[in-house]
Amino acid sequence: MHLNEQEPHLSIGIEEETFNELRQQAIEARSLSYSPYSHFKVGCCLLTKSNDFIKGANIENASYGATICAERTAIVKAVTGDETDKWVCLAISGESLDECITPCGICRQTLREFVDAEFPIVMFNGDGSKVKIRTLNQLLPDSFGPDNLQT
């Protein structure tokens, strides 16, 4: 997937208005973050084929291993809301104005459970002025997934 710098929405095949809403939802989702330890707020928005925007935010825990990332929060909401196999893309936003945030390894592997290798992941900087779009395969090449377990 190649990013169309002028019109990034075309890179993932959605309307500009939908892309702008996706960006806004990912940025706004950061306000839902519970991050009293790291103060590292992350927002996520999963766009479905029915144009639903499912937001998630990182939720920390004093037992750090129990922390859940924004991406996995949105994924769990989508799966438990019967929204599997209906996803268009996932967008995330951190607070840095300089850099676009990328999903961690656990989130990449969790996405692999539900989407194919060409699934687009949209990464924004803090105010949405910068964007990177990558496929899951670009972020998690040679991945292990459900198809590897089928006999």
C-alpha positions in Angstrom: 0.0 0.0 0.0 1.4 3.3 -1.0 0.4 6.5 0.8 -1.1 9.1 -1.4 0.4 12.2 0.3 -2.1 14.6 -1.0 -5.2 12.4 -0.5 -4.4 9.7 2.1 -8.1 8.6 2.2 -7.6 7.3 -1.4 -4.9 5.0 -0.1 -7.4 3.0 1.9 -10.4 3.5 -0.4 -12.6 5.7 1.8 -14.2 9.1 1.3 -12.3 12.2 2.4 -15.1 13.0 4.9 -14.9 9.6 6.4 -11.1 9.8 6.7 -11.4 13.2 8.4 -14.0 11.7 10.9 -11.7 8.7 11.5 -8.8 11.1 12.3 -11.0 13.2 14.7 -12.3 10.1 16.4 -8.8 8.7 17.0 -7.6 12.0 18.4 -10.7 12.4 20.6 -10.4 8.9 21.9 -7.2 9.9 23.7 -9.4 11.8 26.2 -10.7 8.4 27.3 -7.3 7.2 28.3 -6.6 6.1 31.8 -2.8 6.5 32.1 -1.9 7.7 35.5 1.5 5.9 35.5 3.0 6.6 32.1 1.0 9.7 31.2 1.2 8.3 27.6 -2.3 8.7 26.1 -3.2 6.8 23.0 -6.5 6.9 21.2 -7.8 4.5 18.6 -10.7 4.3 16.2 -11.7 1.2 14.2 -13.8 2.0 11.2 -16.4 -0.7 10.1 -17.9 -1.3 6.7 -21.2 0.1 8.1 -19.4 3.4 8.8 -19.4 2.8 12.6 -16.5 4.3 14.5 -15.5 2.2 17.4 -13.2 4.1 19.8 -10.6 2.7 22.2 -8.1 4.2 24.6 -5.2 2.7 26.6 -6.2 1.7 30.1 -3.3 1.3 32.6 -3.1 -0.8 35.7 -0.8 -0.6 38.7 0.1 -4.2 37.8 1.6 -3.1 34.5 1.1 -6.4 32.7 -2.7 -5.9 33.1 -2.6 -2.7 31.0 -4.5 -2.8 27.8 -3.6 -0.7 24.7 -6.0 1.5 22.8 -6.0 -0.8 19.8 -6.9 -3.9 21.8 -9.7 -1.9 23.6 -11.3 -1.1 20.2 -10.8 -4.6 18.9 -12.5 -6.1 22.0 -15.4 -3.7 21.7 -15.8 -4.6 18.0 -15.6 -8.3 18.6 -18.0 -8.3 21.5 -20.3 -6.0 19.6 -20.5 -8.6 16.7 -18.4 -6.5 14.4 -15.8 -9.0 13.3 -15.0 -9.4 9.6 -16.5 -6.0 8.9 -13.5 -3.7 9.5 -12.2 -1.2 7.0 -9.1 0.2 8.8 -7.8 1.1 12.3 -6.4 4.5 13.2 -4.3 5.5 16.2 -3.1 8.7 17.6 -0.6 9.6 20.4 0.2 13.0 21.8 3.5 13.7 20.0 3.2 16.4 17.4 6.5 15.3 15.8 5.9 11.6 15.3 3.1 9.2 14.3 2.6 6.4 16.8 2.6 2.8 15.7 0.9 -0.2 17.3 2.9 -2.3 19.7 3.8 -5.9 18.9 0.9 -7.4 21.0 -1.6 -5.1 19.2 -0.2 -6.1 15.8 -0.6 -9.8 16.8 -4.1 -9.2 18.1 -5.0 -7.5 14.8 -3.6 -10.5 12.9 -6.2 -12.7 14.6 -9.0 -10.8 12.9 -7.8 -9.2 9.7 -5.8 -10.1 6.6 -2.3 -9.0 5.7 -3.4 -6.1 3.6 -5.5 -4.5 6.4 -4.6 -0.8 6.6 -3.4 0.8 9.8 -3.5 4.6 9.9 -1.1 6.3 12.3 -1.5 10.0 13.2 0.6 12.4 15.2 -1.0 14.3 18.1 -3.0 16.9 16.1 -3.6 14.7 13.0 -1.4 16.9 10.7 0.9 14.0 10.0 -0.2 10.5 8.8 1.4 7.2 7.9 -0.5 4.3 6.5 0.8 0.8 6.5 -0.7 -2.6 6.0 -0.6 -5.2 8.8 1.9 -7.2 6.7 4.2 -4.2 6.5 4.1 -3.9 10.3 4.1 -7.6 11.0 5.8 -9.5 8.1 5.8 -13.3 8.0 3.2 -13.3 10.8 1.7 -16.3 12.6 -2.1 -16.4 12.5 -5.2 -18.6 12.6 -4.5 -20.0 9.1 -1.3 -21.5 10.4 -3.2 -23.7 12.8 -5.7 -25.2 10.3 -5.0 -28.7 9.1 
